[in-house]
């Protein structure tokens, strides 16, 4: 049924924010024409929270280690906000060149099954060594 999601970041400086996603965060992308870049995201999750009104949405990037993320961003001259310790994770914010902020957090909550399966596959791929070819005797 659902095979993905498409998130939109609205920005007063879309070109600068696209460059940030491409050059600083290293997200893979495709140019669909006229400089409109669509970025690939790693496996994702969605949650529904109670709120006073509809049509409010937020985007957070997930990381395995928020401290390492902040260190990496610092080496790229990108400022991150202070870490907020929440029950559900460790949260920081990155300010995009266009002025918008995106939350980045290290989850403390359980991952949905699909994200766990993809993460386990990725770990398994990295952990396995290529099989050695059997040696054949020359005649």
MIMAR-810474 format. One record per residue (C-alpha): y, z, x; residue in three letters; residue number from 1; chain. Coordinates in nm, 3 decimals, decimal comma, m for minus. Layout:
% residues N
<r Y="Y" Z="Z" X="X" residuo="ALA" num="NUM" cadena="A"/>
...
% end
This chain:
% residues 139
<r Y="0,000" Z="0,000" X="0,000" residuo="UNK" num="1" cadena="A"/>
<r Y="0,285" Z="0,122" X="0,229" residuo="UNK" num="2" cadena="A"/>
<r Y="0,244" Z="m0,009" X="0,582" residuo="UNK" num="3" cadena="A"/>
<r Y="0,570" Z="0,105" X="0,738" residuo="UNK" num="4" cadena="A"/>
<r Y="0,927" Z="0,214" X="0,677" residuo="UNK" num="5" cadena="A"/>
<r Y="1,266" Z="0,062" X="0,752" residuo="UNK" num="6" cadena="A"/>
<r Y="1,546" Z="0,306" X="0,833" residuo="UNK" num="7" cadena="A"/>
<r Y="1,910" Z="0,201" X="0,856" residuo="UNK" num="8" cadena="A"/>
<r Y="2,176" Z="0,371" X="1,068" residuo="UNK" num="9" cadena="A"/>
<r Y="2,524" Z="0,292" X="0,940" residuo="UNK" num="10" cadena="A"/>
<r Y="2,782" Z="0,288" X="1,218" residuo="UNK" num="11" cadena="A"/>
<r Y="3,147" Z="0,210" X="1,281" residuo="UNK" num="12" cadena="A"/>
<r Y="3,036" Z="0,058" X="1,613" residuo="UNK" num="13" cadena="A"/>
<r Y="2,699" Z="m0,103" X="1,542" residuo="UNK" num="14" cadena="A"/>
<r Y="2,693" Z="m0,307" X="1,865" residuo="UNK" num="15" cadena="A"/>
<r Y="2,737" Z="0,004" X="2,082" residuo="UNK" num="16" cadena="A"/>
<r Y="2,472" Z="0,195" X="1,887" residuo="UNK" num="17" cadena="A"/>
<r Y="2,228" Z="m0,099" X="1,910" residuo="UNK" num="18" cadena="A"/>
<r Y="2,284" Z="m0,108" X="2,286" residuo="UNK" num="19" cadena="A"/>
<r Y="2,215" Z="0,268" X="2,302" residuo="UNK" num="20" cadena="A"/>
<r Y="1,885" Z="0,234" X="2,115" residuo="UNK" num="21" cadena="A"/>
<r Y="1,785" Z="m0,062" X="2,332" residuo="UNK" num="22" cadena="A"/>
<r Y="1,913" Z="0,038" X="2,677" residuo="UNK" num="23" cadena="A"/>
<r Y="1,918" Z="0,419" X="2,675" residuo="UNK" num="24" cadena="A"/>
<r Y="1,627" Z="0,506" X="2,446" residuo="UNK" num="25" cadena="A"/>
<r Y="1,431" Z="0,196" X="2,547" residuo="UNK" num="26" cadena="A"/>
<r Y="1,320" Z="0,107" X="2,195" residuo="UNK" num="27" cadena="A"/>
<r Y="1,148" Z="m0,230" X="2,161" residuo="UNK" num="28" cadena="A"/>
<r Y="1,330" Z="m0,470" X="1,935" residuo="UNK" num="29" cadena="A"/>
<r Y="1,352" Z="m0,818" X="1,794" residuo="UNK" num="30" cadena="A"/>
<r Y="1,674" Z="m1,015" X="1,744" residuo="UNK" num="31" cadena="A"/>
<r Y="1,653" Z="m1,154" X="1,391" residuo="UNK" num="32" cadena="A"/>
<r Y="1,962" Z="m1,368" X="1,448" residuo="UNK" num="33" cadena="A"/>
<r Y="2,326" Z="m1,318" X="1,530" residuo="UNK" num="34" cadena="A"/>
<r Y="2,264" Z="m1,009" X="1,741" residuo="UNK" num="35" cadena="A"/>
<r Y="2,101" Z="m0,817" X="1,454" residuo="UNK" num="36" cadena="A"/>
<r Y="1,837" Z="m0,610" X="1,629" residuo="UNK" num="37" cadena="A"/>
<r Y="1,549" Z="m0,447" X="1,448" residuo="UNK" num="38" cadena="A"/>
<r Y="1,385" Z="m0,171" X="1,649" residuo="UNK" num="39" cadena="A"/>
<r Y="1,025" Z="m0,064" X="1,657" residuo="UNK" num="40" cadena="A"/>
<r Y="0,963" Z="0,304" X="1,607" residuo="UNK" num="41" cadena="A"/>
<r Y="0,664" Z="0,515" X="1,699" residuo="UNK" num="42" cadena="A"/>
<r Y="0,445" Z="0,658" X="1,422" residuo="UNK" num="43" cadena="A"/>
<r Y="0,661" Z="0,841" X="1,171" residuo="UNK" num="44" cadena="A"/>
<r Y="0,652" Z="1,087" X="0,887" residuo="UNK" num="45" cadena="A"/>
<r Y="0,863" Z="1,150" X="0,578" residuo="UNK" num="46" cadena="A"/>
<r Y="0,937" Z="1,472" X="0,390" residuo="UNK" num="47" cadena="A"/>
<r Y="1,110" Z="1,541" X="0,057" residuo="UNK" num="48" cadena="A"/>
<r Y="1,341" Z="1,842" X="0,045" residuo="UNK" num="49" cadena="A"/>
<r Y="1,510" Z="1,989" X="m0,262" residuo="UNK" num="50" cadena="A"/>
<r Y="1,886" Z="1,918" X="m0,273" residuo="UNK" num="51" cadena="A"/>
<r Y="2,178" Z="1,938" X="m0,515" residuo="UNK" num="52" cadena="A"/>
<r Y="2,200" Z="1,558" X="m0,552" residuo="UNK" num="53" cadena="A"/>
<r Y="2,008" Z="1,242" X="m0,475" residuo="UNK" num="54" cadena="A"/>
<r Y="2,076" Z="0,966" X="m0,222" residuo="UNK" num="55" cadena="A"/>
<r Y="2,113" Z="1,188" X="0,083" residuo="UNK" num="56" cadena="A"/>
<r Y="1,883" Z="1,088" X="0,368" residuo="UNK" num="57" cadena="A"/>
<r Y="1,856" Z="1,190" X="0,732" residuo="UNK" num="58" cadena="A"/>
<r Y="1,688" Z="1,044" X="1,038" residuo="UNK" num="59" cadena="A"/>
<r Y="1,532" Z="1,254" X="1,311" residuo="UNK" num="60" cadena="A"/>
<r Y="1,348" Z="1,133" X="1,620" residuo="UNK" num="61" cadena="A"/>
<r Y="1,042" Z="1,337" X="1,717" residuo="UNK" num="62" cadena="A"/>
<r Y="0,961" Z="1,426" X="2,078" residuo="UNK" num="63" cadena="A"/>
<r Y="0,678" Z="1,619" X="2,241" residuo="UNK" num="64" cadena="A"/>
<r Y="0,915" Z="1,816" X="2,466" residuo="UNK" num="65" cadena="A"/>
<r Y="1,280" Z="1,856" X="2,365" residuo="UNK" num="66" cadena="A"/>
<r Y="1,372" Z="2,008" X="2,704" residuo="UNK" num="67" cadena="A"/>
<r Y="1,235" Z="1,702" X="2,887" residuo="UNK" num="68" cadena="A"/>
<r Y="1,421" Z="1,475" X="2,642" residuo="UNK" num="69" cadena="A"/>
<r Y="1,751" Z="1,654" X="2,713" residuo="UNK" num="70" cadena="A"/>
<r Y="1,689" Z="1,628" X="3,088" residuo="UNK" num="71" cadena="A"/>
<r Y="1,617" Z="1,255" X="3,060" residuo="UNK" num="72" cadena="A"/>
<r Y="1,927" Z="1,196" X="2,848" residuo="UNK" num="73" cadena="A"/>
<r Y="2,136" Z="1,395" X="3,099" residuo="UNK" num="74" cadena="A"/>
<r Y="2,016" Z="1,169" X="3,380" residuo="UNK" num="75" cadena="A"/>
<r Y="2,141" Z="0,876" X="3,168" residuo="UNK" num="76" cadena="A"/>
<r Y="2,479" Z="1,046" X="3,116" residuo="UNK" num="77" cadena="A"/>
<r Y="2,407" Z="1,112" X="2,746" residuo="UNK" num="78" cadena="A"/>
<r Y="2,512" Z="1,451" X="2,610" residuo="UNK" num="79" cadena="A"/>
<r Y="2,277" Z="1,641" X="2,380" residuo="UNK" num="80" cadena="A"/>
<r Y="2,380" Z="1,935" X="2,166" residuo="UNK" num="81" cadena="A"/>
<r Y="2,244" Z="2,284" X="2,224" residuo="UNK" num="82" cadena="A"/>
<r Y="1,887" Z="2,350" X="2,119" residuo="UNK" num="83" cadena="A"/>
<r Y="1,854" Z="2,517" X="1,781" residuo="UNK" num="84" cadena="A"/>
<r Y="1,539" Z="2,718" X="1,736" residuo="UNK" num="85" cadena="A"/>
<r Y="1,415" Z="2,656" X="1,382" residuo="UNK" num="86" cadena="A"/>
<r Y="1,095" Z="2,770" X="1,215" residuo="UNK" num="87" cadena="A"/>
<r Y="0,985" Z="2,405" X="1,189" residuo="UNK" num="88" cadena="A"/>
<r Y="1,085" Z="2,298" X="1,543" residuo="UNK" num="89" cadena="A"/>
<r Y="1,327" Z="2,291" X="1,834" residuo="UNK" num="90" cadena="A"/>
<r Y="1,625" Z="2,070" X="1,744" residuo="UNK" num="91" cadena="A"/>
<r Y="1,901" Z="1,901" X="1,940" residuo="UNK" num="92" cadena="A"/>
<r Y="2,144" Z="1,625" X="1,846" residuo="UNK" num="93" cadena="A"/>
<r Y="2,245" Z="1,309" X="2,025" residuo="UNK" num="94" cadena="A"/>
<r Y="2,584" Z="1,155" X="1,951" residuo="UNK" num="95" cadena="A"/>
<r Y="2,564" Z="0,776" X="1,937" residuo="UNK" num="96" cadena="A"/>
<r Y="2,841" Z="0,568" X="2,095" residuo="UNK" num="97" cadena="A"/>
<r Y="2,966" Z="0,488" X="1,742" residuo="UNK" num="98" cadena="A"/>
<r Y="3,015" Z="0,861" X="1,674" residuo="UNK" num="99" cadena="A"/>
<r Y="2,717" Z="0,925" X="1,445" residuo="UNK" num="100" cadena="A"/>
<r Y="2,467" Z="1,198" X="1,527" residuo="UNK" num="101" cadena="A"/>
<r Y="2,090" Z="1,178" X="1,523" residuo="UNK" num="102" cadena="A"/>
<r Y="1,869" Z="1,485" X="1,530" residuo="UNK" num="103" cadena="A"/>
<r Y="1,589" Z="1,496" X="1,785" residuo="UNK" num="104" cadena="A"/>
<r Y="1,326" Z="1,763" X="1,752" residuo="UNK" num="105" cadena="A"/>
<r Y="1,002" Z="1,898" X="1,888" residuo="UNK" num="106" cadena="A"/>
<r Y="0,798" Z="1,984" X="1,578" residuo="UNK" num="107" cadena="A"/>
<r Y="0,626" Z="2,316" X="1,532" residuo="UNK" num="108" cadena="A"/>
<r Y="0,469" Z="2,205" X="1,204" residuo="UNK" num="109" cadena="A"/>
<r Y="0,135" Z="2,029" X="1,164" residuo="UNK" num="110" cadena="A"/>
<r Y="0,140" Z="1,651" X="1,192" residuo="UNK" num="111" cadena="A"/>
<r Y="0,024" Z="1,435" X="0,901" residuo="UNK" num="112" cadena="A"/>
<r Y="m0,321" Z="1,278" X="0,953" residuo="UNK" num="113" cadena="A"/>
<r Y="m0,196" Z="0,926" X="1,037" residuo="UNK" num="114" cadena="A"/>
<r Y="0,038" Z="1,050" X="1,311" residuo="UNK" num="115" cadena="A"/>
<r Y="m0,234" Z="1,275" X="1,455" residuo="UNK" num="116" cadena="A"/>
<r Y="m0,481" Z="0,984" X="1,465" residuo="UNK" num="117" cadena="A"/>
<r Y="m0,238" Z="0,754" X="1,644" residuo="UNK" num="118" cadena="A"/>
<r Y="m0,144" Z="1,027" X="1,894" residuo="UNK" num="119" cadena="A"/>
<r Y="m0,511" Z="1,099" X="1,963" residuo="UNK" num="120" cadena="A"/>
<r Y="m0,579" Z="0,729" X="2,020" residuo="UNK" num="121" cadena="A"/>
<r Y="m0,288" Z="0,708" X="2,263" residuo="UNK" num="122" cadena="A"/>
<r Y="m0,412" Z="1,011" X="2,454" residuo="UNK" num="123" cadena="A"/>
<r Y="m0,764" Z="0,870" X="2,461" residuo="UNK" num="124" cadena="A"/>
<r Y="m0,641" Z="0,537" X="2,598" residuo="UNK" num="125" cadena="A"/>
<r Y="m0,450" Z="0,705" X="2,877" residuo="UNK" num="126" cadena="A"/>
<r Y="m0,732" Z="0,938" X="2,963" residuo="UNK" num="127" cadena="A"/>
<r Y="m1,005" Z="0,677" X="2,995" residuo="UNK" num="128" cadena="A"/>
<r Y="m1,058" Z="0,489" X="3,314" residuo="UNK" num="129" cadena="A"/>
<r Y="m1,154" Z="0,123" X="3,315" residuo="UNK" num="130" cadena="A"/>
<r Y="m1,526" Z="0,080" X="3,338" residuo="UNK" num="131" cadena="A"/>
<r Y="m1,650" Z="m0,023" X="3,676" residuo="UNK" num="132" cadena="A"/>
<r Y="m1,829" Z="m0,354" X="3,677" residuo="UNK" num="133" cadena="A"/>
<r Y="m2,190" Z="m0,331" X="3,779" residuo="UNK" num="134" cadena="A"/>
<r Y="m2,237" Z="m0,460" X="4,128" residuo="UNK" num="135" cadena="A"/>
<r Y="m2,436" Z="m0,776" X="4,144" residuo="UNK" num="136" cadena="A"/>
<r Y="m2,636" Z="m0,878" X="4,443" residuo="UNK" num="137" cadena="A"/>
<r Y="m2,558" Z="m1,206" X="4,605" residuo="UNK" num="138" cadena="A"/>
<r Y="m2,854" Z="m1,423" X="4,681" residuo="UNK" num="139" cadena="A"/>
% end
